[in-house]
Amino acid sequence: MFAGYCWPQSVAPGATTTLYCHGEVERARLQVIRKGATDDVVLERTIQVFEQELPDDLSVVGCDWQPSGEVTVDLTWRSGFYLVRFVADDDRVAEAYFVVLATEPQDALLVLSTSTWAAYNDWGGPSFYTGGNTSALRRPLPSGFLHKSDPQRFRIARFVDWDRDEGRAFARTGYSQWSMAAGWANWEILFARWAESRGFSFGYATSYDLDQDQNLLQGYPAYLSVGHDEYWSVGMRNNVESYIENGGNAAFFSGNTSFWQARFEGEGSQLVAYKTALTKDPAYDAQNAPRLSTMWSDPLVDRPESEMTGVSFTRGGYAHMPNAPKGSGGYTVWQPDHWALDSLALAEGDDLGADGIVVAYECDGCELEYVDGKPFARLSSAAQPTIPAGFEVLGTAPARLWETHEASGELHESYIGELNWVAERLGGEDTEANRRQFEAGHAVLGTFKRGRGQVFTTGCTDWAYGLEQNDIAKVTENVLHRFIAD
């Protein structure tokens, strides 16, 4: 086994992060690479490697390893994601990362979905999907989370079309099966490459930075969420919502966004989420539990994510996945004259994003009502999360929540399908009638204003895969230019 991690996971210029590497070799070559429009190697040297202890409960307590070295961030290094590559003499490679924080506001702040990476991390023990409820951040991530040679090929929305040869090709990569569901190497790297190549300059931060620092967004004209951004803490929600209320702009180029409430514990070294095991959570209260680690839409929490994003996974679901609508891969456009679609030759009913298969994997939506065949957000309903007044539906695509027996992958026996869970918690009981209320979901592309700020949402995880196509690239540019100039 050859693996490593860095701690802390984010550092300011001039500060130091410590390297921890485990293996049965004495030394390894170290490369530190800033990933963006180009791959810039900023540091190379040799480090020591140790055979470290691997406790049975390391997925909970983390890896208290002997340091293999340190990296002090040069004052000239730009804010960004830095891939740390350890290369053994036999050419085995281990990967870790750290984020360099910005010293002053840039065009926008891109907060990486590191809490979600932690939730899917099964290195050395169970993730939240294989039986765990506490994830140690001080441990390596599985192969494929931080680097893939071909993200477009090995994306989760494509495996439904894989033949046997393609499945074997994925197996030969050595990537974890969970690396298609979470990690920098899926969505955020694609967005960073595209944006930087077009002259946008971002500050970067982690989920924990957003949780802890009330001033993190100060001075930024825009906040960005990209890809699969599923697990949010109270601090993260408070800071983003306060930012929007006070005039900030938030662009959610993401899906399944803030579906689960989670908590950072152990001074940020652990992420906790009991999810459907409500009564096991110390925060459980049968009457009122605002910090309960379940759905933000749960009545006990009573803070649906749609209040922040405009949409919710409870009214969305899966697309271009097994047991889900395949659709066109794009949205049906309903407001072609909206500013977000400016300069695109679209008419009502046209398709947006199909060439990039952007409506895929996990999608967020809202309950819809139709007037003359055109969908609008239903703002009041007893069985749905709150939708902000003034929410504009720009595009829709079909999606569907899974029932327990329909889920794919090696999920733990405790898994409860989202359709069953939503029916129970929002409908009051997991009955066929209640499941039917939530089964026909949508990915919803939309915008709204909140306080003095404004929000744009794609309602899908896979938007970044469409940036190679002119239509998705143009919408993204429209949003960024408007929000940055606002």
GIGIQUI-V331148 format. One record per residue. SS is DSSP state (alpha for helix, beta for strand, coil for the rest). BURIAL is # if it has 9 or more other ideal C-beta (glycine too) atoms within 8 Angstrom, else .. Layout:
# GIGIQUI-V331148
[[SS | BURIAL] [SS | BURIAL]]
This chain:
# GIGIQUI-V331148
[[coil | .] [coil | #] [beta | #] [beta | #] [beta | #] [beta | #] [beta | .] [coil | .] [coil | #] [beta | #] [beta | #] [coil | .] [coil | #] [coil | .] [coil | .] [beta | .] [beta | #] [beta | #] [beta | #] [beta | #] [beta | #] [beta | #] [coil | #] [coil | .] [coil | #] [coil | .] [beta | #] [beta | #] [beta | #] [beta | #] [beta | #] [beta | #] [beta | #] [beta | #] [beta | #] [coil | #] [coil | .] [coil | .] [beta | .] [beta | .] [beta | .] [beta | #] [beta | .] [beta | .] [beta | .] [beta | .] [beta | #] [beta | .] [coil | #] [beta | #] [coil | .] [coil | #] [coil | .] [coil | .] [coil | .] [coil | .] [coil | .] [alpha | #] [alpha | #] [alpha | #] [alpha | .] [coil | #] [coil | #] [coil | .] [coil | #] [coil | .] [coil | .] [coil | #] [beta | #] [beta | .] [beta | #] [beta | .] [coil | #] [coil | .] [coil | .] [coil | .] [coil | #] [coil | .] [coil | #] [beta | #] [beta | #] [beta | #] [beta | #] [beta | #] [beta | #] [beta | #] [beta | #] [beta | #] [coil | .] [coil | .] [coil | .] [coil | .] [beta | #] [beta | #] [beta | #] [beta | #] [beta | #] [beta | #] [beta | #] [beta | #] [coil | #] [coil | #] [coil | .] [coil | .] [coil | #] [coil | #] [coil | #] [beta | #] [beta | #] [beta | #] [beta | #] [coil | #] [coil | #] [alpha | #] [alpha | #] [alpha | #] [alpha | #] [alpha | #] [alpha | #] [coil | #] [coil | #] [coil | #] [coil | #] [coil | #] [coil | #] [coil | #] [coil | #] [coil | #] [coil | #] [coil | #] [coil | .] [coil | #] [coil | #] [beta | #] [beta | #] [beta | #] [coil | #] [coil | #] [coil | #] [coil | #] [coil | #] [coil | #] [coil | #] [coil | #] [coil | #] [coil | #] [coil | .] [coil | #] [coil | .] [coil | .] [coil | #] [coil | .] [coil | .] [coil | #] [coil | #] [alpha | #] [alpha | #] [alpha | #] [alpha | #] [alpha | #] [alpha | .] [coil | #] [coil | .] [alpha | .] [alpha | .] [alpha | .] [alpha | #] [alpha | .] [alpha | .] [alpha | #] [alpha | .] [alpha | .] [alpha | #] [coil | .] [coil | #] [coil | #] [alpha | .] [alpha | #] [alpha | #] [alpha | #] [coil | #] [coil | #] [coil | #] [coil | #] [coil | #] [coil | #] [coil | #] [alpha | #] [alpha | #] [alpha | #] [alpha | #] [alpha | #] [alpha | #] [alpha | #] [alpha | #] [alpha | #] [alpha | .] [coil | .] [coil | .] [coil | #] [coil | .] [beta | #] [beta | #] [beta | #] [beta | #] [coil | #] [alpha | #] [alpha | #] [alpha | #] [alpha | #] [alpha | #] [alpha | .] [coil | #] [coil | .] [coil | .] [coil | #] [coil | #] [coil | .] [coil | .] [coil | #] [coil | #] [beta | #] [beta | #] [beta | #] [beta | #] [beta | #] [beta | #] [beta | #] [coil | #] [coil | #] [beta | #] [beta | #] [coil | #] [alpha | #] [alpha | #] [alpha | #] [alpha | #] [alpha | #] [alpha | #] [alpha | #] [alpha | #] [alpha | #] [alpha | #] [alpha | #] [alpha | #] [coil | #] [coil | .] [coil | #] [beta | #] [beta | #] [beta | #] [beta | #] [beta | #] [beta | #] [beta | #] [coil | #] [coil | #] [coil | #] [coil | #] [beta | #] [beta | #] [coil | #] [beta | #] [beta | #] [beta | .] [coil | .] [coil | .] [coil | #] [coil | #] [beta | #] [beta | #] [beta | #] [coil | #] [coil | #] [coil | #] [coil | .] [coil | #] [alpha | #] [alpha | .] [alpha | .] [coil | #] [coil | .] [coil | #] [coil | #] [coil | .] [coil | .] [coil | .] [coil | .] [coil | #] [coil | #] [coil | #] [coil | #] [coil | #] [coil | #] [beta | #] [coil | #] [coil | #] [coil | #] [coil | .] [coil | #] [coil | #] [coil | .] [coil | #] [coil | #] [coil | #] [alpha | #] [alpha | #] [alpha | #] [alpha | #] [coil | #] [coil | #] [beta | #] [beta | #] [beta | #] [beta | #] [beta | #] [beta | #] [beta | #] [beta | #] [coil | #] [coil | #] [coil | .] [coil | .] [coil | #] [beta | #] [coil | .] [coil | #] [coil | .] [coil | #] [coil | #] [beta | #] [beta | #] [beta | #] [coil | #] [coil | #] [coil | #] [coil | .] [coil | #] [alpha | .] [alpha | #] [alpha | #] [coil | .] [coil | .] [coil | #] [coil | .] [coil | #] [coil | .] [coil | .] [coil | .] [coil | #] [beta | #] [beta | #] [coil | #] [alpha | #] [alpha | #] [alpha | #] [coil | #] [coil | #] [coil | #] [coil | #] [beta | #] [beta | #] [beta | #] [beta | #] [beta | #] [coil | #] [coil | #] [beta | #] [beta | .] [beta | .] [beta | .] [coil | .] [coil | .] [beta | .] [beta | #] [beta | #] [beta | #] [coil | #] [coil | .] [coil | .] [coil | .] [coil | .] [coil | .] [coil | #] [coil | #] [coil | .] [coil | #] [coil | #] [coil | .] [coil | .] [coil | #] [beta | #] [beta | #] [beta | #] [beta | #] [beta | #] [beta | #] [beta | #] [beta | #] [beta | #] [coil | #] [coil | #] [coil | #] [alpha | #] [alpha | .] [alpha | #] [coil | #] [coil | .] [coil | .] [coil | .] [coil | .] [coil | .] [coil | .] [coil | .] [coil | #] [coil | .] [coil | #] [alpha | #] [alpha | #] [alpha | #] [alpha | #] [alpha | #] [alpha | #] [alpha | #] [alpha | #] [alpha | #] [alpha | #] [coil | .] [coil | .] [coil | #] [coil | .] [alpha | .] [alpha | .] [alpha | #] [alpha | #] [alpha | .] [alpha | #] [alpha | #] [alpha | #] [beta | .] [beta | #] [beta | #] [beta | #] [beta | #] [beta | #] [beta | #] [beta | #] [beta | #] [beta | .] [beta | #] [coil | .] [coil | .] [beta | #] [beta | #] [beta | #] [beta | #] [beta | #] [coil | #] [coil | #] [beta | #] [alpha | #] [alpha | #] [alpha | #] [alpha | #] [alpha | #] [alpha | #] [coil | #] [coil | .] [coil | #] [alpha | .] [alpha | #] [alpha | #] [alpha | #] [alpha | #] [alpha | #] [alpha | #] [alpha | #] [alpha | #] [alpha | #] [alpha | #] [alpha | .] [alpha | #] [alpha | #] [alpha | #] [alpha | .] [coil | .]]
